[in-house]
Amino acid sequence: MTIRARALTKDYPRSSRSGAVLTAVAPTDLDLDPGSLTVVTGRSGSGKSTLLMMLAGLLTPTAGTVEVGGQDLYALAEGERSRLRNESIGLVPQGHAALRSLTVLENVLLPAVIHGDAEPPVARALTLLDDVGLTGLAEERPQELSGGELRRLALARALLMGPAVLLADEPTAGLDSENVELALTFLRQAADDGSAVLVVTHEAEADRVADRVLTMDGGRLS
Ligand SMILES: Nc1ncnc2c1ncn2[C@@H]1O[C@H](COP(=O)(O)OP(=O)(O)OP(=O)(O)O)[C@@H](O)[C@H]1O
């Protein structure tokens, strides 16, 4: 399934000056194809996370479109968009997004629960936890995990539903070199298994697993 952005744009109002806007993402065309891994790099504040959140269906663009498998994400009703997101888009958001009241395993299973699956895919979740090096931590609570372990939990969760599209915002932040390697291999494997993968990162090592590297500068992608 291809994800296709056309003239995708985000302006934010500048609170200090009435009527003034900050163009966080200038009109951008981007195709992410099945089986390919795209890295987006660029300075802090250049618009990378804004672009990723629009592609994820979580931030309404000022203009432009995002099509996932031919469906215009932002033309869908809220419920339909949520369903398409849940089924087709795996997201590793910036920062930590684990729910403290759930175990590590329950956090990884969350997309299946939201999807309403009668039998959560526990075996798959445990395999994914192994793949990201979290073997033995399934029954712990997120607050007992390190920052790097939480990043890897987010990776495992994003892959649970075998998403056609995987969007990862700084997935290697806070990881040591061994776990950077593990996370990048995991992302490459997701692409090799057929997902369209986008990784926003400052990690130079990521170039090694990328099919292409794009740079964001002042809201422009090149
Ligand atoms: N909700 C918001 N309201 C107003 N301005 C915002 C908002 N979110 C982001 N911005 C601005 O949009 C620009 C792009 O931000 P964005 O978070 O996309 O950058 P980034 O490249 O992901 O940065 P980083 O690498 O630091 O995460 C920045 O100038 C930021 O201040």
The ligand as a Gaussian input file, in Angstrom:
#p B3LYP/6-31G(d) Opt

LIG

0 1
 N        1.502000      23.300000      17.619000
 C        2.345000      24.211000      17.117000
 N        2.012000      25.525000      17.102000
 C        2.828000      26.447000      16.573000
 N        4.033000      26.160000      16.024000
 C        4.418000      24.874000      16.001000
 C        3.607000      23.832000      16.553000
 N        4.258000      22.651000      16.380000
 C        5.423000      22.935000      15.759000
 N        5.521000      24.275000      15.531000
 C        6.628000      24.941000      14.855000
 O        6.764000      24.354000      13.556000
 C        8.141000      24.222000      13.218000
 C        8.444000      22.787000      12.867000
 O        8.344000      22.000000      14.061000
 P        8.590000      20.416000      14.039000
 O        8.303000      19.901000      15.406000
 O        7.852000      19.830000      12.900000
 O       10.162000      20.357000      13.726000
 P       11.172000      19.121000      13.768000
 O       12.003000      19.213000      12.528000
 O       10.431000      17.852000      13.994000
 O       12.059000      19.458000      15.036000
 P       12.796000      18.470000      16.120000
 O       13.901000      17.764000      15.355000
 O       13.312000      19.431000      17.134000
 O       11.742000      17.541000      16.653000
 C        8.935000      24.763000      14.392000
 O        9.313000      26.103000      14.108000
 C        7.959000      24.717000      15.548000
 O        8.211000      25.763000      16.465000

